[in-house]
Amino acid sequence: MGHLNKQFPNGFLWGGAVAANQLEGAWLEDGKQPNVTDVMVGITTKPDLKWNESTQKWEMALNPDKKYLSHDAIDFYHRYKDDLSLMAGMGFNAFRTSIAWGRIFPNGNETEPNEAGLKYYEDLFDTMIKLGMEPVITLSHYETPLYLLTEYGGWVSRELIPLWMRYVETVFNRYKHQVKYWMTFNEVNNLFLMPFAAGGCLDIDPIDTNEPTKGLTQKEKYQALHNICVANAMTVKLGHETNPDFQIGCMFSLSSVATYPYSSRPEDVLGALDYKRSRLLFGDVNCLGEYPGYVKRIWDEQDCGPEILDGELDLLKTYTVDYLAFSYYRSAVYKSGVTMKVDTGGSVGFDNPYLDKATPAPWSWPIDPVGIRITCNELHDRYHLPLMIAENGIGLRETLDENGQIIDPERIQYIEDHLKQVHEAILDGCNVIGYLYWGPIDVVSAGTGEMEKRYGFVYVDRDNEGNGTLTRTIKNSYYRYKEIIETNGACLFNQNK
Ligand code: BG6
């Protein structure tokens, strides 16, 4: 019995993950301009834009009846020092957040960066490092500057590639001594189902009959995929040239790797395989460096292949990622004839009768810890790359009890059950390098835009109406996660606990 039977590997990254647009607030401060999520309340909803006849362009049209909680979020922008101290109090040695692209290049197409934005992240990373946390930085977490969509159409346009590279070069150079772990595009494999927020593409159904349809064709979506994959490869290349120690990863929503066939009917098994491939396509390109046969067949049969320029396939082949980061929240079941849907938690298909727990209504995400072990193993077998669990967590509805406390055994159970399965995956031979719990402090939900879906070990006093003092209160699970980290996971295997 090796030492790993009782704990996690040495140097394992323990921490949490958040995204600028869900916690910083200060949405127009210090020069920042709106990004895609600033015009939405939940990323599966329609963006609040209107067609301007005179300019023949789409423009922001916020709805006065809606609460855009992300605009102020939890005010991390001004409170990050205290918040990071709370994270350090759990013993985090890693903290994942994103750079809001629009703080650096407000509209995305300026030639000079915004120094106020650069300085903000420099101070933020410095604070993390001083507190003993490795910054794990996402370059784009649903944060494409809105202007790049209204002006260029977003990633459907090749023009975004050099604009992206200007941004990447700027932050790589500025933070090359502070940041080692980078992630390119958060959950960009949601592009096909959430093109606006996840894919950074102008994809709008007509809101009234006077407005033009801007819904993307399949061909345009594949063009966006290709442009993003080229940008990803160029980012890996530039990263390694900037600092050979950089670790550049891609990041996908991969709960759907744990998509189980409903039955042994060949149609269910083949359908599940096909479905998983649709979710793994980006990964196949970013990790293996080429377009797989199954997508070439679609391009061929449906005449929807992207334009690929000379040299781009070589670029994809040469500059594959150093590691694969992914989110896992729940599994799904594929049943022939049932349409699979996607939200921020992953895939939603047929209900799994073998899972008896779920997160509370209305979210009701099934809870399946074994799914994370299956996911790690399948990803390891396919890509043979280090794996970083960039998101895993449970959203609950919570209020302070009469003693001013939050006792959250469901969260403790969720983490323990998932971590035990991650540990099994490591014993299976998977090279899992870190576990970053999603939302270690309550943030605005990406899927629904609300505050009251709380993931945190730290409670933030703000409700769905935007009311509250923003006071932070430590929940009970904080102490358990601290203990898990302190013992490098060993306490999970102590039967007395
Ligand atoms: C992931 C996203 O899909 O899921 C996060 O990367 C998001 O941004 C997380 O917050 C949880 O989803 P939700 O909708 O509960 O916030």
Residues whose N, C-alpha, C, O or C-beta is under 5 A from the ligand:
A	BS01	BG6	E187 T344 G345 G395 V444 S445 A446 G447 T448
